[in-house]
Amino acid sequence: MTQVIQLDPESPQPESIEQAASIIRDGGLVAFPTETVYGLGADATNELAVSRIFQAKDRPADNPVIVHVSSREMLDRVADGVGPKAERLIQEFWPGPLTLVLERKKEVAPAVSAGLTTVAVRMPENRIALELIRAADTPIAAPSANVSGKPSPTTAAHVLEDLDGRIDLILDGGATNIGIESTVFDITSDPPMILRPGWITREMLIEIAGPVSCDASSEGMRRSPGTMHRHYSPRAPVILIAADSPESIEQVCRDRLKTGAVGFIGHTRVNIENVNFKPVILHDSAADYALWIYSALRKLDKQQVSIIVVEGISDAEEGAAVMDRLRRAASEVASAEEGYPRG
């Protein structure tokens, strides 16, 4: 059984933070909240400890993990060649949901970067996370605290569902307040590249860093956590209806109800009265989708639906991050014109 300690997110108990920090220093695994999702942490300078993350999550070894730091000074223990552009981004967005890809120092365990010369680093905006890193006095490698490929955890209960018995401790700081993973921004390229969209949008980055690109190449994806493999997927297959089309949603749901229970996540109230229709209604906003989408996918899996239909939202600004996660989770995408899924 994995131990769970509940903490006040505004004033976490020092003795509990020290207990978790001691586990990190000794090469163990601790799950902890950040503002994005819960992370599964290990000492980023300890190769054996980092390898335990991959084992606990069943994570492919070629998928890098993010290193979390608690100060600008700690960044210098992780990365080389932090230039003026990165400094401006750090000044503007740290602590916060922006991960920077920089040149890796040799002190960082090679498994963190999947053997690459780069390292993905961020400073979380969560008091429990920051106090844990400070108390451990080491950078902490921490991907999402879930079994690889499943929806990311936004509560301690989600972590326990996936990793009970596989890790040493969970720090329960309540639900996360953004709900999707950080933006990953590669500063080692010219122009810098967005490798994974997140709550720090392209428009925000351009304002600080100047021209940026979005890289879909396999080489670019290799440098970013959470892009090379199937992610964010529940047990049930997901159909994403990208267009705002209530008629398409209802048609797809009714068709699928002929073969089993159907889950629905979206902002349209679908007129279906059927005990096997399980709707989760969200507000039509990127913030609400980000906050609840992973919880909703997990909830519908527990209800043992055979398919989950998800209504998409606008790709604009923060919506780009939400739609990125939904496209990665989906096995089918509905055609806006035909209103019917295509693989």
Secondary structure, DSSP 8 states (H G I E B T S, - for coil): --EEEE--TTS--HHHHHHHHHHHHTT--EEE--SSS-EEEEETT-HHHHHHHHHHHT--TTS--EEE-SSHHHHTTTEE---HHHHHHHHHH-SSSEEEEEEE-TTS-GGGGTT-SEEEEE--S-HHHHHHHHHHTS-EE--BSS-TTS---SSHHHHHHHHTTTSSEEEE--S-SS-S--EEEETTSSS-EEEE--SS-HHHHHHHH-S-EE--SHHHHHTSTTSSS--S--SS-EEEE-S--HHHHHHHHHHHHTTS-EEEEESS------TTEEEEE--SSHHHHHHHHHHHHHHHHHTT-SEEEEE----STTHHHHHHHHHHH-SEEE-TTT-SEE-
